[in-house]
């Protein structure tokens, strides 16, 4: 691993550009296949993600056919004003999403690793009331990953509700938030990774929402977990074989997250490339760092 690399100087002016469009599901699936072909160590995770994203695309398209007008009343429309309410303040319209849940769980049971199949089978056999309760608890922030069983529940809920959150978010425009906004300014969910993009004579950093996939600008020399801003406490590590993905760590709170550098690979799809760099997660964990938020693979 390499040590610190200098942060580019971006100047003192505020950076609040329009967020880039979310990559389509087709683009995510293709990127997963492309990376799997060139990274055998991550091929199993990437092929699993490609199949998962295919079914997420089906959910997204099914909701799109209904249209945003299917939401029950104007008072329930998602607020794009930048208010930082929890995702539960958005409408979780069970009449819209729940009819899609049974098929999704069956599909997960077919493609998931053996370690998760028992929990998925149990969920598939549970009552509709129990299934609704699970989704509602996740949406309201009441479900936390405290055990392997809870991780399975979080994974199932996140994987199913991600397309719904994106569908809600697409009816308006993403909001840039502020450069110190550590949670998504659209849905208040935590970021799953960061991304560097070209800007002027340097690169700006954005965070990528784990739920609605919104992107917002975030200061490069600031830890989103604890707010640490001292350069010497924010080491950056990279591996020779994955030059465009790195570990951004914090020596104050010992959290880390991964950054996808699109100035080095313009074809990258942040949420997919972050998932592919599993070796960096193993290295970070082995060196005493805890990830800010696990990805869909639980890493």
N, C-alpha and C positions, 0 to 999 in steps of 0.2 A: 504494500500500500504506500501511497505517497502522502506527504504531509501537507501543510497549509499551502494554498495557492492564493495569490493576492486578489482581493475583490476589486472589480473595476470601479472607478470613480464615476458616479452618475450625475454629479452636480447637486445643487441645493433645490432645484425647482421640483415641485410635486409631480409625480408620475402617475397619472390616472387615465391611461389610454382605454379605449373601448376593448372589452374582453374579446378574445378570439372566439370564433364559433366552436362549439363542441364537436369533436371528431365524430363522424357518423359511425354507426355500428358496423357497417360494411368495411370502413377503413380500419377500425379496431380489429376486426376479425382477420383481415388481410395482413395487418402488421404482426399479429400473433403468429400466423402461419409463416411469414417471412423470417421472423426471429427464431422460431422453432427449428427451421431448416438449418440455421447457422449456429445455434447454441444448443447442442445436444443435452447439456446439463439442465437446461430449463425447459426442454421440449415437452415434458409431461405436463407441467404447469401451464404452459402456453397453449397446448392443444386442448386442455380442459377449459381454459378461459375462452378460447375460440368457440367451443361448443356452447358454453354458457352464454356468451355474447349473442350467439345466433338466436337463442330462445329469448333473451332480453329484447332483441330487436323485434321479435314477434309480439311481445307485450307492448312495446312502444308503438308499433304500427297499429295494433288493435285499439289502443287508446286514441291514437291519432284519428282513426275512422269515426270515433264518437265525437271528437271535437271538444274544445274547452267549454262550449256551451252546455256540455253534459254535467258540469259541476252544478250542485244544487243551490243556485241562487247567487246573485252578484255579491252578497255579503261574504261568500266563502271564496271569492276569487283570490289567488295568491297576490300578496303585496310586493311590488318590485321597488318600493321606495327606499330600500336599504335598511329598514328596521331589522334589528337583530333578535327577532323572536325565534324560539326553537322550531324545528321542523314540524312539531305537532300543531303549530298555529296555522299551518297550511291545511287544506282540507284532505283528510284521508277518507275518500269516498268509497266505502266498502261495496256499494252497489256496482261500482265501476271495476274495481280491481279484484274483488274476491272471486268472481266467476272464472278468473284466469289462474287462480292459485293452485287448484288441484292438478291441472295439467303440468304446471311448472314443477311442483313437488315430484310428480312421477318422473319427469324428465331428469331432475336432479338425481333421483335414485338410480337412474341408468348410467349417469356419467361420473358420479362422485367417487372418491376413493373409498375403499372398503371400510375404513375407520369411521366414516360418517353415515354409511348406509343404514345402520340400525336406527340412528336418531331420525333420519329422514323417513324411514319406514314407519317409525312410531308416530311422527308428525302426520304422515299421510293417513294413518289409521285413527287419528284423534278426531274429536267432534269439531263441527264447524265453529262452535263457540270457543273452543280452545285455540283453534287456528286464528280466529279473529282477535282473540286476546293477545296472542303472540305478536301479530303485526301491529296492533295498537300500542303495545308496550314499547316495541322498537321505535315506532314513529314518534312517540312522546318522550323518548329518551330514557325510558324506565328499564331498558334491558342493557345490562353491562356484561362484558366478557370476564367473568370471575372463575370459570371452570371450563373444562373441555366441552361439557354439555351446553353451556351458555354460548361458547364460541360457535357451535353448530347452529344454535338458534339465531345468533346475530348474523352469521353468514347467510343462512336461508332468507332471513328477513331483508338484509341489505341487497342481496342478489335479486330478490323479487321486486323490491320497492325502488331500486335505482331507476329503472325505466319510467316509473310513475313520477318520480321527482324531476327527472329530466323533461318529461312531458309537461309538467306544471311550469317549470322554469322557462321552457321555450316559448310560452305564450306571451312573454315579455322579454325585455332585454336584461342581460346580466348587468350587475352594477359593479363598479371598480372598487368600492370601499375605500379604505385608507391604507397607507403603507405600513401601518402597525395593527391592521385588522387580522387577528390570529384565527378567526373562524369565518366561514363563508358569509358574506354580506347579503346573500340571497336567502339561504335557508338555515344559517347558523350551525351547520355541521362542520366537523374538523377536516383539515386538509389531509389528503392521502399521500401527496408528494408535492414537489416544487418543480418549476420549469424555468429555464433561462432562454430568453429570446433576444435577438439583435435589437439594439436601439441606439441611434446616434453612433458614438464612438465606444460604446460599451455594451453591456447586456443588462436587461431588467429581469428581475425575478418575480414570478407569480406563484401563487399557491393554487392547487387544484382541489376542488371540493370532493370529498369521498362519497357524497350522496347525489347531488344534482349536477356535478361535473362543471360547475361554474369556475372561472379563473379570475383571480384578482391580484393586483400588484402588491408586492410585499417587500419591505426593505431587505437588502441582502445581508446586512450585518445586524440581524435581530433574530433571536431564537423565538419561534412561535409558541414554545412550551412555557418558558419562564420570563421572556423579555430581555434576556441577557444581550448586551450590545457591544461588549468589549471584544475587539478583534482577536486578542490572544486567547480568549475563552471559547472561541468558535472555530475549532479545527475542521478542515475539509480533507477528505480522503478519497482517493480514486484508485482504480485498478487498471493495469495495462491493457487487459483484454476487453474492458468495457469503458472506453474512454469518454463516452458521452453521458454516463450515469455516475454519480458520486454520492458519498455520504457527507451530509452536513451534520456535525455533532455539536454538543454543548457540554463543556466541562463543568458548568455550574449545576445543571439539573440532570446531566447524563442521559438526556434524550437525543435522538437523532431522527432524521428523515432523509429521503433520497431526493436528489435533484437531477432532472433530465435536462441536459444542456443541448438545446436545439441549434446553438451556434456551431456545434460539432457534428450534429446529425439532423439535418432539416427534415428528414422523413420520419423522425420519431413521433410516436403517439404516447404522450407522457404516461397515461395510466397503464399502458401495455408494456412500455420499456421499463417502467419501475418494477413491474411484476417479473419481468425477465431477469432482472439483476439480483437474483436470489442469493448469489454468492456474497454480495455486499451485506445483505441482512445477516448471514451466518457469521461473517467477519465482525460486524458491529456487535452482535450479541456476545460473541466470544471475547470481545474487548470491553465488556461491561456497560454497553449502551442499550437503552430501551427505546424501541420505536415509538414515535409520537402516536401513530395509529396503524394497526395492522391492515394489510391489503386483503383482497379476497382470498388469497392463499393462506391467510393467517400469519403472514410473515411481515 
